[in-house]
Amino acid sequence: MRFSGLRVLKEGLTGNKGWRPHWRDPEPKSDYDIVIIGGGGHGLSTAYYLAREHGLTNVAVLEKGYIGGGNVGRNTTIVRANYFLEGNSQFYSHSLKLWEGLEEDLNYNVMHSQRGLINLFHSDGQRDAFARRGNMMNSQGDDAILLDREGVRKELPYLDFDNPRFPVYGGLFHPRGGTARHDAVAWGYARGADQRGVDLIQNCEVTGIDIENGKVRGVQTTRGAIRAKKVGIVVAGRSGQVAAMAGMRLPIESHILQAFVTEGLKPCIHHVVSFGMGHFYMSQSDKGGLVFGGDLDFYASYAQRGNLPMKEHVMEAGMALMPMIGKAKVLRSWGGIMDMTPDGSPIIDKTGIDGLYIDCGWCYGGFKAVPGSGHCFAHLIAQDRPHAAAEKYRLDRFRTGYGLMDEEGTGPQHNLH
């Protein structure tokens, strides 16, 4: 079933009775070549690229809930490639290029909108830091424009430019940045993987990982044992728990990150805007709701909900930056479980167990990394060597101390990220 304008028109005129399910709901087989634990954006994209790029279709994705019910459906939808450090810059550039061809590749509307992202700065020191970041982005082949105060005013006239504590000095404009529809990304990858023969097994929780003589043999699940030659773990904030089933202790802490949506408003915010002096970021959805978020809740938790003091903190930051939002009513909020590494950068690597692979530690970068993560993780699983764009995301950097990528410059402490 392919989508086209003509097909949408035909179905609209005939009661939409011709659409078929986007993917099958198969029973798990007893044996697969590859099992992917985690049916979120990263797991689904991994399965899709295993099939599309490497011709590996005897693959199962195991999801303990339903497709799109985890972090891929609980985020602020931002897509960007504005990283500074060697390794991160190349990876997110690779991911953004995949985003730009994703809808054509999947034949699915993920509502990718390159509306541009502006990171504001509020001091001379921040200006210098963003100038260096912009130079790195441009040298990587991405786009960055350093805006002065008046340049920002032209794009974002609604900001409080003369806030006594946080006056706006300027901003770094990333025109190719933007947003996408989070659940549509999950659905598009699920549909694409299923079309290529991958089994998507929902309501199938992994309860154990079978290992014999240092080699993975399969997994135990709530729907029975499943044997596999290779197993990939890509479960976001549950990474530490699932890795523990294989006797591993990961350098991961799980924290809650809240996000919020207001009632629908007329179009007023045409970019993604990030506040440099308070961890706050906002965009406006196609439905008109203001989508925004801020800091972590700063305590370890597996609960998909946050606390009221952090809600207040995030909204204070928003009011300091753009007082015009003060009368908008917040419709809902939610929390995603963030898998935080000590240096704030992810892990895509083999483990010490033959046939067991790990993809985790995405911190704030999970959604924007969905295509790149899946593409690189699939390459690692299929070829047993890292993709060039992700070769610095080694697990052993936390054991040796060599190759750490402290993107934020906050030091190797989870609570500072």
C-alpha positions in Angstrom: 0.0 0.0 0.0 1.6 3.2 -1.2 0.5 6.7 -0.3 -0.1 9.4 -2.9 -2.3 12.4 -3.3 -4.6 10.5 -5.7 -5.0 7.7 -3.1 -5.8 10.1 -0.3 -8.4 11.8 -2.5 -10.0 8.5 -3.6 -10.2 7.2 0.0 -11.7 10.5 1.2 -14.5 10.2 -1.4 -15.2 6.6 -0.6 -15.4 6.7 3.2 -11.7 5.7 3.8 -12.7 2.0 3.6 -9.7 1.0 1.5 -6.9 1.6 4.0 -5.2 -1.5 5.4 -3.2 -1.9 8.6 0.2 -0.3 8.4 1.9 -3.4 9.8 1.2 -6.9 10.8 0.7 -8.2 14.3 2.5 -11.5 14.0 3.1 -14.2 16.6 6.8 -14.5 17.6 8.8 -17.2 15.9 11.0 -19.4 18.0 14.2 -18.4 16.2 15.5 -15.2 14.4 18.8 -14.1 13.1 18.6 -10.8 14.9 16.4 -9.7 17.8 16.1 -5.9 18.6 14.9 -5.2 22.1 12.9 -2.0 22.1 10.2 -0.9 19.6 10.8 2.9 19.9 12.2 5.2 17.2 15.8 3.9 17.5 14.8 0.2 17.5 12.4 0.5 14.6 14.8 2.5 12.5 17.5 -0.1 13.3 15.3 -2.9 12.0 14.3 -0.9 8.9 17.9 -0.2 7.9 18.9 -3.8 8.6 16.4 -4.9 6.0 16.8 -2.0 3.6 20.6 -1.5 3.7 21.8 -5.0 4.5 19.1 -7.3 3.3 18.6 -8.9 6.8 14.9 -9.6 7.2 14.8 -12.5 9.6 14.6 -9.9 12.3 12.2 -9.3 15.3 11.6 -6.1 17.2 10.4 -6.8 20.7 8.3 -4.1 22.4 6.9 -4.6 25.9 4.1 -2.2 25.2 2.8 -0.8 21.9 4.7 0.8 19.0 5.3 4.4 19.7 4.3 4.3 23.4 7.7 5.3 24.8 10.1 8.2 24.4 9.5 8.5 20.6 5.9 9.6 21.5 7.1 11.7 24.5 9.4 14.4 23.3 9.4 17.9 21.9 10.0 16.8 18.3 13.1 18.9 17.7 15.5 18.0 14.8 18.9 19.6 14.5 22.6 19.2 13.8 24.2 22.0 15.8 26.8 20.1 17.7 30.4 21.2 18.3 32.7 18.3 19.3 34.4 16.0 16.8 32.3 12.8 16.7 29.0 14.4 17.7 29.2 16.9 14.9 29.7 14.2 12.2 27.0 12.0 13.6 24.2 14.5 13.9 25.1 15.9 10.4 24.7 12.3 9.1 21.4 12.0 10.9 20.1 15.3 9.5 20.8 14.2 6.0 18.8 11.1 6.6 15.9 13.2 8.0 15.9 15.3 4.8 15.2 12.3 2.6 13.1 10.3 5.1 9.6 11.0 3.8 10.5 10.0 0.3 12.4 7.0 1.5 9.6 5.7 3.7 6.7 7.0 1.4 5.2 8.4 4.6 4.5 11.9 5.8 6.5 12.4 9.1 5.7 16.1 8.9 9.4 17.1 8.9 9.4 20.9 9.0 12.8 22.7 8.5 11.5 25.9 10.1 14.9 26.8 11.5 16.3 26.8 15.0 17.7 29.8 16.9 19.9 29.3 20.0 20.0 32.6 21.9 23.0 34.0 23.7 23.0 36.5 26.5 26.6 37.4 27.2 29.9 38.1 25.4 31.2 34.7 26.5 28.1 32.9 25.1 28.5 34.8 21.8 32.1 33.6 21.5 31.1 30.0 22.3 28.3 30.0 19.7 30.6 31.6 17.1 33.0 28.6 17.6 30.0 26.2 17.4 28.8 27.8 14.2 32.2 27.6 12.6 32.4 23.9 13.4 28.9 23.4 12.0 29.8 25.2 8.8 33.1 23.3 8.4 31.2 20.0 8.8 29.0 21.0 5.9 25.9 22.0 7.9 24.5 25.6 8.2 25.0 28.2 10.8 24.5 32.0 10.8 25.5 34.2 13.7 22.8 36.8 14.3 23.3 40.0 16.2 20.6 41.5 18.4 18.8 43.2 15.5 19.1 40.1 13.4 17.3 38.1 16.2 14.7 40.9 16.6 13.8 40.6 12.9 13.1 36.9 13.3 11.8 36.8 16.8 10.2 40.2 17.6 8.2 38.8 20.5 11.1 38.2 22.8 11.9 40.3 25.9 15.1 41.7 24.6 15.8 44.0 27.5 15.2 41.6 30.4 17.3 43.0 33.2 18.9 39.6 34.0 19.0 38.0 30.6 19.2 40.6 27.8 19.3 39.1 24.3 22.7 39.7 22.7 22.1 37.6 19.6 21.6 34.1 18.4 23.0 31.2 16.3 20.6 30.4 13.5 20.5 26.9 12.2 18.1 27.1 9.1 18.0 23.4 8.4 16.9 22.6 12.0 13.2 22.2 12.8 10.7 19.6 14.0 8.9 16.4 12.9 5.8 14.6 14.1 7.2 12.1 16.7 4.6 9.3 16.5 4.5 9.5 12.6 8.2 8.8 12.7 7.6 5.6 14.6 4.7 4.6 12.4 6.7 5.3 9.2 9.7 3.2 10.3 7.4 0.4 11.6 5.5 0.3 8.3 8.8 0.3 6.3 10.3 -2.5 8.4 7.2 -4.6 8.3 6.9 -4.3 4.5 10.4 -5.7 4.3 9.6 -8.8 6.4 10.6 -7.7 9.9 8.3 -9.0 12.7 7.1 -6.3 15.1 6.1 -8.1 18.3 4.1 -5.9 20.6 3.2 -6.6 24.2 6.3 -8.8 24.5 8.5 -7.9 27.4 12.0 -9.3 27.6 12.6 -10.9 31.0 16.1 -12.4 30.4 19.0 -12.7 28.0 20.4 -16.2 27.4 24.2 -16.4 27.3 26.3 -19.5 26.9 30.1 -19.5 27.0 30.3 -15.7 26.5 28.0 -15.7 23.5 24.4 -14.6 23.3 21.9 -17.3 22.4 18.5 -15.5 22.6 16.1 -13.9 25.0 13.4 -14.9 27.4 10.1 -13.0 27.1 6.6 -12.9 28.4 5.6 -14.7 25.2 8.2 -17.4 25.4 11.8 -18.0 24.6 13.2 -16.7 21.4 16.6 -17.8 20.1 18.8 -15.4 18.1 22.3 -15.2 16.8 22.5 -11.5 17.6 20.7 -9.3 20.0 20.6 -5.5 20.1 19.5 -3.5 23.2 18.0 -0.1 22.4 15.6 0.7 25.2 16.4 4.3 26.1 15.9 4.9 29.9 15.5 1.2 30.5 19.0 0.5 29.2 20.5 -0.2 32.6 17.8 -2.6 33.6 17.9 -4.6 30.4 21.7 -4.7 30.3 21.7 -6.0 33.9 19.9 -9.1 32.5 23.2 -9.9 30.7 25.3 -9.2 33.8 26.4 -5.7 32.6 26.5 -2.5 34.5 26.2 0.5 32.2 27.5 4.0 32.9 23.9 5.2 32.7 21.5 7.1 35.0 17.8 7.4 34.2 16.2 10.8 34.8 12.8 12.3 33.9 12.5 15.1 31.3 9.2 16.8 31.2 7.5 18.4 28.2 4.4 20.5 27.8 1.8 21.5 25.2 -0.6 24.5 25.4 -4.0 25.0 23.8 -4.0 25.7 20.1 -3.2 29.3 19.1 -2.9 31.2 15.9 0.6 30.9 14.3 3.0 33.1 16.2 6.2 31.2 16.7 7.7 30.2 13.3 11.0 28.7 14.5 12.4 26.5 17.2 13.7 28.9 19.9 16.2 28.0 22.7 16.9 30.2 25.7 20.6 30.4 26.4 20.4 31.4 30.1 17.7 29.1 31.2 17.3 25.6 29.8 14.1 26.3 27.9 13.1 25.6 24.3 9.8 26.0 22.4 8.2 25.6 19.0 4.6 25.7 17.7 3.0 22.5 16.4 0.9 22.3 13.2 -2.2 22.1 15.5 -1.2 25.5 17.1 -0.1 24.2 20.5 3.1 25.6 21.9 5.4 22.7 22.6 8.1 23.4 25.2 10.4 21.8 27.7 13.4 22.6 29.9 15.6 21.0 32.6 15.6 17.4 33.8 14.0 16.8 37.1 17.5 16.0 38.5 16.7 12.8 40.4 17.0 9.3 39.1 13.6 7.7 38.4 11.8 5.3 36.0 8.4 7.0 36.4 7.0 8.6 33.2 5.9 11.7 35.1 7.5 14.7 36.7 7.2 17.0 39.7 5.4 20.4 40.1 8.5 22.4 41.1 10.2 21.6 37.8 7.0 22.5 35.9 7.1 25.9 37.7 10.9 26.3 36.9 10.4 25.6 33.2 7.5 28.0 32.9 9.4 30.7 34.8 12.2 30.4 32.1 9.6 30.7 29.4 8.1 33.8 30.9 11.5 35.4 31.3 12.2 34.9 27.6 8.8 35.5 26.0 6.2 37.0 28.3 3.6 36.9 25.6 2.9 33.2 26.4 1.7 34.0 29.9 -2.0 33.7 29.2 -1.8 30.5 27.2 -3.4 27.5 29.0 -1.3 24.3 29.3 -3.3 21.4 28.1 -1.0 18.5 29.1 2.4 17.5 30.2 4.3 14.3 30.2 7.7 12.8 31.2 10.2 10.7 29.2 12.9 8.6 30.8 16.3 9.9 29.7 19.3 7.6 29.7 22.1 9.9 30.8 25.8 9.2 30.3 28.5 10.9 32.3 29.8 12.9 29.3 26.4 13.6 27.7 27.1 11.7 24.5 25.7 8.3 23.4 27.0 4.8 23.1 26.7 2.6 19.9 29.0 -0.3 20.4 29.5 -4.0 20.8 29.5 -5.3 24.4 31.9 -7.8 25.9 29.4 -10.6 25.1 29.7 -12.0 21.6 26.6 -11.1 19.6 25.2 -8.6 22.1 25.1 -4.9 21.0 24.1 -1.7 22.8 22.6 1.6 21.6 21.9 4.0 24.5 22.9 7.1 26.4 21.1 9.7 24.2 20.5 12.2 26.9 18.6 15.1 25.3 19.5 14.0 21.8 17.3 10.9 21.3 14.6 12.1 18.9 16.8 14.0 16.5 19.1 11.0 16.3 16.5 8.5 15.3 17.5 8.0 11.6 21.3 8.3 12.3 21.1 6.0 15.3 19.2 3.3 13.5 21.4 3.6 10.4 24.6 3.3 12.4 23.4 0.6 14.8 22.2 -1.5 11.9 25.6 -1.2 10.3 27.3 -2.3 13.5 25.1 -5.3 13.9 25.3 -6.4 10.3 29.0 -5.7 9.7 30.4 -6.1 13.2 32.3 -2.8 12.8 31.2 0.8 13.6 29.8 3.1 11.0 32.2 6.0 10.3 29.7 8.5 11.7 29.5 6.8 15.0 33.0 5.4 15.5 33.6 7.6 18.6 30.6 6.3 20.5 32.5 3.6 22.2 31.4 2.0 25.4 34.9 1.6 26.8 35.6 5.4 26.9 34.0 5.4 30.3 36.3 2.7 31.6 39.6 4.1 30.1 38.7 7.8 30.3 40.0 8.2 26.7 37.7 9.7 24.1 35.1 11.3 26.4 32.9 13.8 24.6 31.7 16.4 27.0 29.6 18.4 24.6 28.1 20.7 27.3 31.4 21.2 29.1 29.7 20.4 32.4 32.0 17.7 33.5 31.5 13.9 33.9 28.6 14.2 36.3 25.1 13.0 35.4 23.4 15.6 37.6 25.0 18.5 35.8 23.5 17.5 32.4 
